[in-house]
């Protein structure tokens, strides 16, 4: 699991997760009527993307504090949809840093 050492590393992880989520959304959109189960995940993927973008915006406005001891607001969604998220370890790393802070 990746462990960010500072805010720049943390933003990079969030950017990676935003990219991965956007890719899932694009694939689900392109899927059409092929595999309906994947396209049914679109609302969850969009909710995750919105949560990640909100987190990034808070950090950029310097309104975000890591190490607060609690999970990110979108983690219940991540826990519920773990099997559908191929980059779940990346999301776990982002959440762990949110909870415990950066490694020294």
Buried (B, 14 or more C-beta within 10 A) or exposed (E): EBEBEEBEBBBEBBEBBBEBBBEBBEBBEEBEEEEEEBBEBBEBBBBBBEBBBBBBEEBEEEEBEBEEEEBBEBBEBBEEBEEBBEBBEBBBBBBBBBBEBBEE
